[in-house]
């Protein structure tokens, strides 16, 4: 379960867009300086971006607690990718004590906004019973949603689940081959 780390393209001009341009040019310190005032004014994109910078130590000192702080503020403002990253930090105990229950909460929020990596992670949580009881039906539903968006880990997971009959699912060679083929197609380099 990995932290998502791409910056969204800005649809507006001004300091937020200037921060994106600075980030793209590798001037992370300037990006942080541009986003800081916006983040303090509750701009969820700026809050998420600052969280990324602190998580990765780009333009600022790498500080998981600061990353957590900004992800939390953005997550509370409804930012799906921040909710996902916050869930990841909570699940793995980065910058905070691990809490699978809290991770599940934030991944549920993110998945409800159709953020595909959150759908997959939440599906895995349900299959293994992390932060609650096992719910195979819901786990498979979420992993199927992620697979339908061509999420490579979900494609591979479904191939294994049907190929090996995992989680009480009946083995289905045709479905296993189908998901494996899609996985391989999505991993082929673009020409």
C-alpha positions in Angstrom: 0.0 0.0 0.0 1.8 3.0 -1.3 1.4 6.8 -0.9 0.1 8.5 -3.9 2.3 11.4 -5.0 1.4 13.1 -8.2 0.3 16.7 -8.2 -3.0 17.4 -9.9 -2.9 19.9 -12.8 -4.3 23.2 -11.7 -7.2 24.6 -13.5 -6.8 28.1 -12.2 -4.1 30.7 -12.3 -2.4 32.5 -9.5 -0.2 31.3 -6.6 -1.5 27.7 -6.8 -0.6 27.5 -10.5 2.7 29.3 -9.9 3.4 26.6 -7.3 2.7 23.8 -9.8 5.1 25.5 -12.3 7.8 25.8 -9.6 7.3 22.2 -8.7 7.5 21.0 -12.3 10.7 23.0 -12.7 12.2 21.3 -9.6 12.1 24.5 -7.5 10.4 22.8 -4.5 11.3 25.5 -2.0 9.5 28.1 -4.1 6.5 25.8 -4.5 6.3 25.4 -0.7 6.5 29.2 -0.2 3.7 29.7 -2.7 1.4 27.0 -1.3 2.0 27.7 2.4 -0.3 30.8 2.6 -3.0 29.1 0.5 -2.8 26.0 2.7 -3.3 28.2 5.8 -6.3 29.7 4.2 -7.8 26.2 3.8 -7.1 25.5 0.2 -7.2 21.7 0.0 -5.0 21.4 -3.1 -2.3 23.5 -1.4 -2.7 21.5 1.8 -2.3 18.3 -0.1 0.7 19.6 -2.0 2.5 20.7 1.2 1.8 17.3 2.7 3.5 15.7 -0.3 6.5 18.0 0.0 6.9 17.2 3.7 6.4 13.5 3.1 9.1 13.5 0.4 11.4 16.1 1.8 11.3 18.3 -1.3 12.0 22.0 -0.7 11.4 21.4 3.1 12.8 19.2 5.7 11.3 15.7 5.5 8.9 15.7 8.4 6.2 12.9 8.5 4.3 14.8 11.3 4.0 17.9 9.1 3.0 15.7 6.1 0.3 14.2 8.4 -0.9 17.6 9.5 -1.4 18.9 6.0 -2.9 15.7 4.7 -5.3 15.7 7.6 -6.4 19.3 6.9 -6.8 18.5 3.2 -8.6 15.3 4.0 -11.0 17.1 6.3 -11.7 19.5 3.4 -12.7 16.5 1.2 -9.5 16.0 -0.9 -9.6 12.4 -2.0 -5.9 11.9 -2.6 -5.1 13.4 0.8 -7.6 11.1 2.4 -5.8 8.2 0.7 -2.3 9.3 1.7 -3.5 10.0 5.3 -5.0 6.5 5.4 -1.6 5.1 4.2 0.3 6.9 6.9 -2.2 5.7 9.5 -2.1 2.1 8.2 1.7 1.9 8.2 2.3 4.1 11.3 4.4 6.8 9.5 4.5 9.9 11.6 1.8 8.6 13.9 0.9 5.4 15.8 -0.6 2.9 13.4 -4.4 2.7 13.4 -6.0 0.4 10.9 -9.4 1.6 12.0 -8.6 5.2 11.2 -6.9 4.2 8.0 -10.1 2.4 7.0 -12.1 5.5 7.8 -10.0 7.7 5.4 -9.8 5.1 2.7 -13.6 4.8 2.8 -13.9 8.6 2.4 -11.5 8.5 -0.6 -13.1 5.4 -2.2 -16.5 7.1 -1.9 -15.1 9.7 -4.2 -14.0 7.0 -6.7 -10.3 7.3 -5.9 -9.1 4.0 -7.4 -6.1 3.3 -5.2 -8.3 3.7 -2.1 -10.9 1.3 -3.6 -8.2 -1.3 -4.0 -6.6 -0.8 -0.5 -10.0 -0.8 1.2 -10.9 -4.0 -0.8 -7.7 -5.7 0.5 -8.6 -4.5 4.1 -12.0 -6.2 3.8 -10.6 -9.4 2.4 -8.0 -9.8 5.2 -10.2 -8.3 8.0 -7.9 -5.4 8.8 -9.6 -3.0 11.2 -12.7 -5.1 11.5 -14.3 -8.3 10.4 -13.7 -10.1 7.1 -16.1 -9.0 4.4 -15.3 -11.0 1.2 -18.2 -9.7 -0.8 -17.3 -6.0 -0.2 -13.6 -6.6 -0.7 -14.2 -8.3 -4.1 -16.6 -5.5 -5.1 -14.1 -2.8 -4.4 -11.2 -4.6 -6.0 -13.4 -5.2 -9.1 -14.2 -1.5 -9.2 -10.4 -0.7 -9.1 -9.8 -3.3 -11.8 -12.4 -1.8 -14.1 -10.3 1.3 -13.9 -7.3 -0.7 -15.0 -5.6 -0.5 -11.6 -2.7 -2.9 -12.2 -2.5 -4.2 -8.6 -6.3 -4.9 -8.7 -5.9 -6.8 -12.1 -3.2 -8.9 -10.7 -5.0 -9.6 -7.4 -8.1 -10.8 -9.2 -6.0 -13.0 -11.4 -4.6 -14.7 -8.3 -7.9 -14.8 -6.4 -9.6 -16.6 -9.2 -6.6 -18.7 -10.3 -5.9 -20.0 -6.8 -9.4 -19.9 -5.3 -8.4 -17.5 -2.5 -10.8 -16.0 0.1 -13.3 -18.8 -0.4 -13.8 -17.9 -4.1 -14.3 -20.8 -6.4 -11.4 -21.3 -8.8 -12.2 -20.0 -12.2 -9.5 -20.5 -14.8 -11.2 -18.4 -17.4 -11.5 -15.4 -15.1 -8.0 -15.8 -13.9 -6.7 -15.7 -17.5 -8.9 -12.8 -18.3 -7.6 -10.6 -15.4 -4.0 -11.8 -16.0 -4.2 -10.8 -19.7 -5.5 -7.4 -18.8 -2.7 -7.0 -16.3 -0.1 -7.8 -18.9 -1.7 -5.5 -21.5 -1.6 -2.6 -19.0 2.1 -3.3 -18.2 3.2 -3.3 -21.9 5.2 -0.1 -22.8 3.4 2.4 -24.9 4.6 2.7 -28.5 
